[in-house]
Amino acid sequence: MAGLGTNFVPQSRAQIQASLTPPSGRSQEAIWHQLYDTQTYTDNSTTRLTFFAAANTDNTLSNMEASGQLPAPQSFAIHNVCCDLWTAVGVSTSATTAGNTNDLFLLTLVGRPTWTLNISSKRYGPYSLSSLHSTGGPVGFLGTAIATPGSLQFAKNDPSAGWNYYGKVGIPEQVAFNMEVVWGAAQDLTANWSIRMSLFGVLNRRVL
């Protein structure tokens, strides 16, 4: 994995100004972008969640500007599709309950979850949720003198390389889209879980 910094070629002032100044009001810029939306999996209840279908005023949970679509003149070329899952308490310590690791196993494998990307009337999927990996998370070490029997559990979705459309699938402006995750049955967990779906790719938008 590449570290900080990048190879670069020095540019003249004229080249820099040309790259920062749009030639016309109709010009667009292209940036690497993350579209994300978060929903709650309710313990022993949820069998279907829909993402990106509604805007949310809390930008820590979603950055959708409009409900279920990109506003004009934005379009989005999808590359990575990722899934993050977490609970309100990151580390479970009870010796009498299954804990976070077991919950994550139920949510991503045992419950047979699938995800489907819907763009207008076109469906991509269903595919297994386990094919989507996380955007990252804390890496740490836990140590304790907890009495026997004791338990310390921390779990996160696999952060290694996962699904990538390499820009071959795109979301046009003002076209309805969403993602659905469906489980074969509601899962009996130790707590409610937050699930965040992310689309990484190239966002094309107005310069001015």
KADACOR-V238905 format. One record per residue. N is the residue number from 0. SS is DSSP state (a for helix, b for strand, c for the rest). PHI is phi in whole degrees, 0 to 359 (* if undefined). NEAR is the number of other ideal C-beta (glycine too) atoms within 12 Angstrom. Layout:
n	ss	phi	near
N	SS	PHI	NEAR
N	SS	PHI	NEAR
This chain:
n	ss	phi	near
0	c	*	7
1	c	292	6
2	c	274	5
3	c	291	5
4	c	94	6
5	c	203	7
6	c	290	6
7	c	213	7
8	c	244	8
9	c	302	8
10	c	238	12
11	c	285	10
12	a	299	11
13	a	297	10
14	a	294	12
15	a	295	13
16	a	296	12
17	a	294	13
18	a	285	15
19	a	262	15
20	c	249	16
21	c	291	16
22	c	290	14
23	c	201	10
24	c	291	11
25	c	267	11
26	c	289	18
27	b	237	21
28	b	250	21
29	b	240	18
30	b	230	17
31	b	287	17
32	b	214	26
33	b	239	27
34	b	262	39
35	b	220	30
36	b	210	38
37	b	238	29
38	b	231	30
39	b	257	22
40	b	271	38
41	c	273	21
42	c	309	21
43	c	60	19
44	c	220	17
45	c	286	27
46	c	233	21
47	b	210	26
48	b	230	35
49	b	244	25
50	b	248	39
51	c	70	41
52	c	277	23
53	c	217	21
54	c	281	20
55	c	222	21
56	c	288	11
57	c	269	14
58	c	288	14
59	c	282	12
60	c	255	22
61	b	202	28
62	c	242	25
63	c	291	33
64	c	276	25
65	b	221	23
66	c	287	19
67	c	69	26
68	b	197	27
69	c	264	34
70	c	290	21
71	c	291	16
72	c	256	20
73	c	274	29
74	b	219	29
75	b	219	37
76	b	264	27
77	b	278	34
78	b	247	26
79	b	275	32
80	b	240	38
81	b	229	38
82	b	221	45
83	b	245	36
84	b	226	43
85	b	202	31
86	c	248	29
87	c	296	14
88	c	249	21
89	c	293	25
90	b	239	24
91	b	265	29
92	c	238	21
93	c	286	19
94	c	272	16
95	c	249	11
96	c	239	20
97	c	294	23
98	c	95	27
99	a	296	32
100	a	296	26
101	a	293	24
102	a	303	37
103	a	296	38
104	a	297	23
105	a	295	32
106	a	290	44
107	a	256	36
108	a	229	22
109	a	299	21
110	c	285	32
111	c	53	22
112	c	287	39
113	b	232	28
114	b	238	37
115	b	224	27
116	b	263	32
117	b	246	26
118	b	236	27
119	c	56	18
120	c	262	9
121	b	261	17
122	b	248	18
123	b	244	26
124	b	126	25
125	b	282	21
126	b	230	24
127	b	290	23
128	a	296	41
129	a	293	26
130	a	283	24
131	c	262	39
132	b	250	27
133	c	278	31
134	c	272	25
135	c	136	18
136	c	167	21
137	c	294	15
138	c	241	10
139	c	210	11
140	c	230	9
141	c	247	19
142	c	219	9
143	c	201	14
144	c	255	8
145	c	301	15
146	c	292	9
147	c	275	8
148	c	281	11
149	c	224	17
150	c	205	23
151	c	230	23
152	b	228	28
153	b	227	23
154	c	214	32
155	c	215	31
156	c	293	34
157	c	304	25
158	c	272	19
159	c	288	17
160	c	303	15
161	c	233	27
162	b	283	32
163	b	213	20
164	b	271	24
165	b	53	15
166	b	78	21
167	b	279	12
168	b	242	27
169	b	227	27
170	b	248	37
171	c	288	22
172	c	291	23
173	c	53	18
174	c	240	23
175	c	296	21
176	b	211	37
177	b	196	33
178	b	234	42
179	b	243	29
180	b	241	40
181	b	235	25
182	c	255	32
183	c	294	19
184	c	199	17
185	c	296	22
186	c	257	33
187	c	274	21
188	c	255	34
189	c	271	29
190	c	194	30
191	c	288	22
192	b	240	40
193	b	267	30
194	b	234	42
195	b	246	37
196	b	260	44
197	b	233	35
198	b	246	43
199	b	255	29
200	b	174	31
201	b	256	28
202	b	264	30
203	b	258	25
204	b	212	22
205	b	297	21
206	c	287	18
207	c	255	14
